[in-house]
Amino acid sequence: MRNLNQKVWIVFSEIAKWVVIVYLFWPLVAMQSAKLPLWRMMLGVLLMVIFIGKLFYDYVLDTFKKNRERSPLSHLISMVVSISIIAVIIAGLLMLFGYYALSQYQQVTPQE
C-alpha cells in the first residue's frame, strides 16, 4: 500500500509541476492582455528549463549512469551540462517565437 501511495504522489507531483508551467505561460498562449507580465514569463522559462533538463538527465542519461560507476561530482556536472543544453535550445526557440511575434505585430500595425 505504501508503494502505491508513493507512486501516486510521484505522478501527481509531475502533473502539478507542468500545470504550474502552463499557468505561467497562459497569458502568452491565450494573448489575454496587451501587456504580458515579464516576471511570470521569466519564471515559466526558468522552471521549464530546469524541469526539461532534469527530465532529460533522468531518462536519457540514466542508461549511461547504470552501465558504469561514477562519482557524485560527475553526476552533478552531467546534470548541469544537460540543463544548459536544454536552456540553449529553449532560448533559441524563444528567440524564433519573439521574431515571429514581432513580425506579426509589424504587419498588423499601420505604417505611416
Backbone bond lengths (Angstrom), bond angles and torsions (degrees), N, CA, C in turn:
res aa  C-N    CA-C-N  psi(-1)  N-CA   C-N-CA  omega(-1)  CA-C   N-CA-C  phi
1 M - - - 1.445 - - 1.524 111.23 -
2 R 1.323 116.22 -39.19 1.456 119.67 -179.15 1.527 110.77 -66.52
3 N 1.316 117.14 -37.88 1.452 121.64 178.85 1.525 110.89 -63.73
4 L 1.322 117.04 -39.51 1.457 121.34 177.93 1.525 110.95 -65.64
5 N 1.333 117.34 -42.51 1.465 120.59 177.85 1.523 111.33 -63.01
6 Q 1.304 116.33 -37.01 1.461 120.18 178.76 1.526 110.77 -66.86
7 K 1.330 117.70 -41.33 1.463 120.84 178.14 1.519 111.29 -65.79
8 V 1.322 117.26 -40.77 1.469 121.11 178.42 1.529 109.48 -63.13
9 W 1.322 117.11 -42.18 1.462 120.96 179.50 1.531 110.94 -63.57
10 I 1.318 118.56 -39.72 1.460 122.10 179.30 1.521 110.52 -64.79
11 V 1.321 117.03 -45.78 1.466 120.57 178.86 1.524 110.60 -63.56
12 F 1.322 117.26 -43.43 1.459 121.03 179.17 1.526 111.76 -61.84
13 S 1.324 117.12 -41.41 1.467 119.60 -179.30 1.528 111.47 -68.65
14 E 1.334 117.42 -36.53 1.468 120.41 176.29 1.527 110.72 -63.13
15 I 1.316 116.97 -46.24 1.465 120.55 179.33 1.520 110.15 -64.43
16 A 1.325 117.61 -40.91 1.465 121.41 -177.85 1.524 111.68 -63.95
17 K 1.320 118.06 -40.15 1.461 118.01 -178.41 1.525 111.96 -69.22
18 W 1.328 118.10 -32.89 1.461 119.24 177.11 1.529 110.92 -75.80
19 V 1.332 117.30 -29.07 1.470 120.14 174.22 1.527 109.97 -65.30
20 V 1.320 117.34 -37.91 1.468 121.07 177.19 1.528 110.33 -62.70
21 I 1.321 117.59 -42.01 1.464 120.66 179.13 1.522 110.57 -64.98
22 V 1.326 117.69 -42.51 1.470 120.46 177.90 1.523 109.96 -62.29
23 Y 1.334 117.26 -40.28 1.460 120.96 177.93 1.536 111.19 -62.10
24 L 1.334 116.78 -40.66 1.458 119.63 -179.30 1.524 112.26 -69.18
25 F 1.331 117.80 -32.91 1.460 121.36 -179.71 1.529 113.55 -91.12
26 W 1.318 119.04 -3.89 1.458 120.89 -173.29 1.531 113.98 -57.79
27 P 1.339 121.55 -41.25 1.474 119.36 177.67 1.521 112.39 -60.66
28 L 1.317 117.19 -32.71 1.459 120.57 178.49 1.519 110.95 -70.52
29 V 1.305 116.62 -39.98 1.462 120.98 -178.12 1.529 111.15 -73.36
30 A 1.315 116.63 -45.97 1.456 120.99 -174.79 1.524 112.93 -86.00
31 M 1.345 117.54 -15.57 1.458 121.99 -176.47 1.531 110.86 50.04
32 Q 1.326 115.35 51.12 1.460 120.66 -176.31 1.517 112.52 -74.51
33 S 1.311 117.88 -28.08 1.458 119.53 -178.05 1.520 109.48 -134.55
34 A 1.319 115.12 158.86 1.455 119.59 179.89 1.522 110.50 -71.91
35 K 1.323 116.74 -33.09 1.453 121.27 -179.83 1.522 109.58 -104.68
36 L 1.295 116.80 117.91 1.461 121.54 179.13 1.523 109.18 -92.00
37 P 1.316 118.16 133.60 1.468 119.63 178.32 1.530 110.72 -69.06
38 L 1.322 115.35 117.92 1.458 120.81 -175.72 1.521 111.92 -66.41
39 W 1.325 118.32 -39.08 1.469 120.93 -178.27 1.521 110.87 -61.92
40 R 1.332 115.55 -35.65 1.459 119.95 -178.92 1.522 111.24 -68.81
41 M 1.333 115.40 -42.93 1.461 119.07 178.60 1.523 111.35 -67.06
42 M 1.327 117.65 -40.55 1.461 120.35 -179.58 1.528 111.13 -66.44
43 L 1.325 116.93 -40.01 1.456 120.20 177.01 1.533 110.34 -65.01
44 G 1.328 116.94 -40.02 1.460 120.64 177.28 1.519 112.36 -63.29
45 V 1.341 116.88 -42.00 1.460 120.83 178.31 1.528 110.53 -65.37
46 L 1.329 116.35 -43.70 1.459 120.27 179.50 1.528 111.65 -60.91
47 L 1.326 116.73 -48.05 1.469 119.85 179.65 1.520 111.74 -65.32
48 M 1.341 117.04 -38.14 1.454 119.89 179.98 1.530 110.65 -65.58
49 V 1.326 117.04 -40.85 1.462 120.06 177.92 1.528 110.58 -62.44
50 I 1.320 116.38 -45.34 1.466 119.64 -179.26 1.524 111.14 -65.07
51 F 1.338 117.77 -45.61 1.461 120.53 -177.50 1.519 112.43 -67.80
52 I 1.329 117.92 -41.01 1.465 119.98 179.70 1.522 110.32 -69.84
53 G 1.332 117.16 -39.49 1.468 119.86 176.87 1.512 111.91 -62.43
54 K 1.321 116.70 -42.81 1.473 121.39 178.08 1.527 110.48 -65.93
55 L 1.329 116.87 -40.85 1.463 120.89 177.46 1.522 110.66 -62.21
56 F 1.327 116.11 -44.33 1.463 120.92 177.24 1.517 110.48 -61.07
57 Y 1.311 117.02 -43.62 1.465 120.84 -179.99 1.520 111.13 -64.58
58 D 1.332 117.00 -43.89 1.463 120.12 -176.37 1.522 113.07 -68.14
59 Y 1.317 117.49 -42.39 1.463 119.51 -171.48 1.517 114.46 -97.14
60 V 1.310 118.23 -33.68 1.467 119.29 -177.99 1.519 111.12 -89.54
61 L 1.326 116.87 -47.41 1.460 119.54 -176.98 1.520 113.10 -83.32
62 D 1.313 117.61 -5.18 1.460 120.98 -178.90 1.530 111.71 -64.96
63 T 1.328 117.76 -32.47 1.464 120.20 179.48 1.527 110.53 -66.22
64 F 1.334 117.52 -39.04 1.466 120.00 177.31 1.524 110.76 -68.32
65 K 1.318 115.70 -33.49 1.460 120.43 -178.46 1.523 111.17 -67.32
66 K 1.323 116.82 -36.28 1.461 120.41 -178.01 1.522 112.55 -74.26
67 N 1.319 117.44 -26.48 1.465 120.75 -174.61 1.516 113.76 -73.84
68 R 1.322 117.70 -28.04 1.464 118.73 -178.76 1.523 110.82 -143.43
69 E 1.285 114.17 160.51 1.465 122.04 -179.10 1.529 108.69 -83.98
70 R 1.336 115.91 129.96 1.467 120.39 179.46 1.513 109.88 -134.77
71 S 1.299 115.14 160.80 1.465 120.04 -179.41 1.531 109.71 -81.95
72 P 1.328 117.31 158.71 1.472 120.21 177.35 1.525 112.54 -60.24
73 L 1.333 118.02 -31.51 1.452 120.98 178.70 1.527 110.89 -65.39
74 S 1.324 117.14 -40.85 1.472 119.29 179.11 1.529 110.86 -68.40
75 H 1.339 118.29 -32.75 1.461 120.72 174.15 1.522 110.35 -64.23
76 L 1.317 116.82 -43.25 1.462 121.40 179.41 1.524 111.08 -63.78
77 I 1.313 116.46 -44.11 1.466 120.18 179.63 1.516 111.12 -63.46
78 S 1.320 117.68 -43.62 1.473 119.39 -179.71 1.518 111.12 -67.75
79 M 1.332 119.02 -32.74 1.458 120.59 176.84 1.529 110.67 -69.00
80 V 1.322 117.71 -42.04 1.466 121.06 178.44 1.526 110.48 -64.50
81 V 1.324 117.25 -40.65 1.465 120.53 178.30 1.524 110.72 -65.09
82 S 1.325 118.04 -42.03 1.464 119.62 179.54 1.522 111.04 -65.88
83 I 1.336 118.14 -39.03 1.462 120.38 176.77 1.527 110.12 -65.81
84 S 1.319 118.06 -36.92 1.460 121.32 178.75 1.526 111.35 -65.82
85 I 1.320 116.86 -41.62 1.469 120.08 178.33 1.527 110.57 -62.88
86 I 1.321 116.87 -44.23 1.458 120.56 177.64 1.525 110.23 -62.68
87 A 1.337 117.90 -38.23 1.468 121.83 179.10 1.521 110.86 -62.59
88 V 1.315 117.35 -41.30 1.467 120.59 178.57 1.522 110.49 -65.51
89 I 1.316 117.93 -41.64 1.463 121.29 178.97 1.532 110.50 -63.76
90 I 1.325 116.89 -45.52 1.466 120.14 -179.72 1.524 110.78 -67.01
91 A 1.337 117.76 -37.28 1.463 120.33 177.43 1.526 110.45 -62.19
92 G 1.320 116.93 -40.68 1.463 119.75 176.23 1.511 112.40 -63.16
93 L 1.332 116.77 -41.82 1.463 119.92 178.02 1.527 111.36 -65.35
94 L 1.331 117.29 -39.18 1.462 120.05 177.72 1.526 111.60 -66.64
95 M 1.326 117.44 -36.11 1.468 120.11 176.40 1.521 110.45 -64.91
96 L 1.330 116.59 -42.83 1.465 119.09 177.47 1.522 111.37 -63.27
97 F 1.342 116.87 -42.13 1.452 120.37 178.49 1.535 110.98 -64.36
98 G 1.328 116.72 -40.89 1.465 120.32 177.86 1.516 111.94 -63.40
99 Y 1.323 116.86 -41.75 1.457 120.57 177.25 1.528 111.02 -63.50
100 Y 1.315 116.60 -41.54 1.463 120.52 177.87 1.529 111.11 -64.16
101 A 1.329 117.13 -44.53 1.466 120.41 179.29 1.523 110.96 -63.90
102 L 1.338 117.47 -39.93 1.459 120.94 178.62 1.524 111.00 -64.79
103 S 1.321 117.76 -42.17 1.465 120.22 178.94 1.529 111.23 -66.75
104 Q 1.332 117.28 -36.90 1.464 119.64 176.42 1.525 111.00 -66.59
105 Y 1.322 116.82 -39.43 1.460 121.31 178.71 1.523 110.70 -65.29
106 Q 1.323 118.34 -40.01 1.454 121.72 179.12 1.527 111.67 -68.05
107 Q 1.326 118.14 -31.42 1.448 120.44 177.85 1.529 111.69 -72.06
108 V 1.316 116.97 -33.77 1.466 121.68 -178.54 1.526 110.84 -78.61
109 T 1.327 117.54 -37.01 1.459 122.07 -177.87 1.526 109.60 -71.92
110 P 1.345 116.83 128.57 1.483 118.58 179.44 1.524 111.02 -69.25
111 Q 1.322 115.26 136.67 1.461 121.68 177.84 1.521 108.87 -87.24
112 E 1.335 116.32 139.90 1.474 120.08 179.66 1.483 111.80 -98.62
